[in-house]
């Protein structure tokens, strides 16, 4: 199990980005959270298997027709033990 902190840039606020990540994370049994940042970017913390993470990232980058990710960063961070769900913050 791994956990990643991701920052997404582009047209990622006001286009259903957080709800897209929520649906993807839940369908792949991933945990963590998503939240909008004041600078227009979106922060995601995601935890689970490497395979599920890769499918999640592929789905997020595909988007929903309105989302347009122009850049993103990924950093591995410590696993949060006993986390049970994926949440939208804010």
C-alpha positions in Angstrom: 0.0 0.0 0.0 1.2 3.5 -0.9 -0.1 7.0 -0.3 0.5 10.0 -2.6 0.1 13.7 -2.4 -0.9 15.1 -5.8 -1.4 18.7 -7.0 -3.4 19.1 -10.2 -3.2 22.3 -12.3 -5.3 23.5 -15.2 -9.1 23.8 -15.5 -9.7 21.7 -12.4 -12.1 23.9 -10.3 -15.8 24.4 -11.1 -15.8 21.5 -13.6 -16.6 18.5 -11.4 -13.0 17.5 -10.7 -13.5 16.7 -7.0 -16.5 14.6 -7.8 -14.7 12.8 -10.6 -11.9 11.9 -8.2 -14.4 10.8 -5.6 -16.2 8.4 -8.0 -12.9 7.0 -9.3 -11.4 6.5 -5.8 -14.5 4.8 -4.5 -14.8 2.5 -7.5 -11.1 1.5 -7.0 -11.3 1.1 -3.2 -8.9 3.9 -2.6 -8.9 6.2 0.4 -7.8 9.8 1.0 -9.3 13.2 0.2 -9.5 15.9 -2.4 -9.8 19.7 -1.9 -9.6 22.9 -3.8 -6.7 25.2 -3.2 -6.9 29.0 -3.1 -4.6 29.3 -6.1 -7.0 27.4 -8.4 -5.2 24.1 -8.2 -6.6 20.9 -6.6 -4.9 18.8 -3.9 -5.5 15.0 -3.8 -4.2 12.6 -1.2 -4.8 9.0 -2.4 -4.0 5.7 -0.8 -4.1 2.1 -1.9 -2.5 -0.4 -4.3 -0.1 0.8 -7.0 -2.3 -0.8 -9.6 -5.4 1.1 -8.4 -3.5 4.3 -8.1 -2.4 4.0 -11.8 -6.0 3.4 -12.9 -7.1 6.4 -10.8 -4.5 8.7 -12.4 -5.4 7.5 -15.9 -9.1 8.2 -15.2 -8.4 11.6 -13.7 -6.3 12.7 -16.6 -9.0 11.5 -19.0 -11.5 13.7 -17.1 -15.2 14.2 -17.7 -15.2 16.4 -20.9 -14.9 19.6 -18.9 -11.7 18.9 -16.9 -8.4 19.9 -18.5 -5.3 19.0 -16.5 -2.3 20.9 -17.8 0.2 19.7 -15.2 0.4 17.6 -12.0 2.9 16.6 -9.4 3.1 13.4 -7.3 4.9 12.9 -4.1 4.9 9.7 -2.0 3.9 10.4 1.6 3.4 8.2 4.7 0.5 5.8 4.7 -2.4 6.7 7.0 -3.3 3.6 9.0 -7.0 2.7 9.4 -8.3 5.2 6.9 -11.6 3.9 5.6 -12.9 6.3 2.9 -12.3 9.0 0.4 -13.6 12.4 1.2 -14.3 15.7 -0.5 -13.1 18.5 1.7 -14.8 21.9 1.3 
